[in-house]
Amino acid sequence: MAFGAALIFTSTIALACDYPERPHLPDGSTAEKDQLLAAKSDVQSFIAAVDEYLQCVESEEQAAIGKLVDPSAEELQQRNEKLNKRFDAANEEKSLVGEQFNQQIRAYNQKLKESKQ
């Protein structure tokens, strides 16, 4: 019963911290320099927003654990594993967005190189 209540409570907490929206990345093979510079800013803002989201999630989880009455070691471990999965997923997405942006930069640079030939 306590575990079920903890799951419901955890689900509620997840709604308090808003995950940021992924930035739109222009196609580097057709984009202009100013579009890529704007995308760079958007990617940097996204990464910072994900970091803020993770801080929020961690704070909310610490507050939730503080409100638990005599939590078992198993419950604390499960909560920690869930938190770690959220961190891992968010950090993977930051890396993915960064790599996708870098791919568009490479496409843009290739376009410039080809236009000079």
Secondary structure, DSSP 8 states (H G I E B T S, - for coil): -HHHHHHHHHHHHHHHS----------TTT--HHHHHHHHHHHHHHHHHHHHHHHHHHHHHHHHHHH-SS--HHHHHHHHHHHHHHHHHHHHHHHHHHHHHHHHHHHHHHHHHHHT-
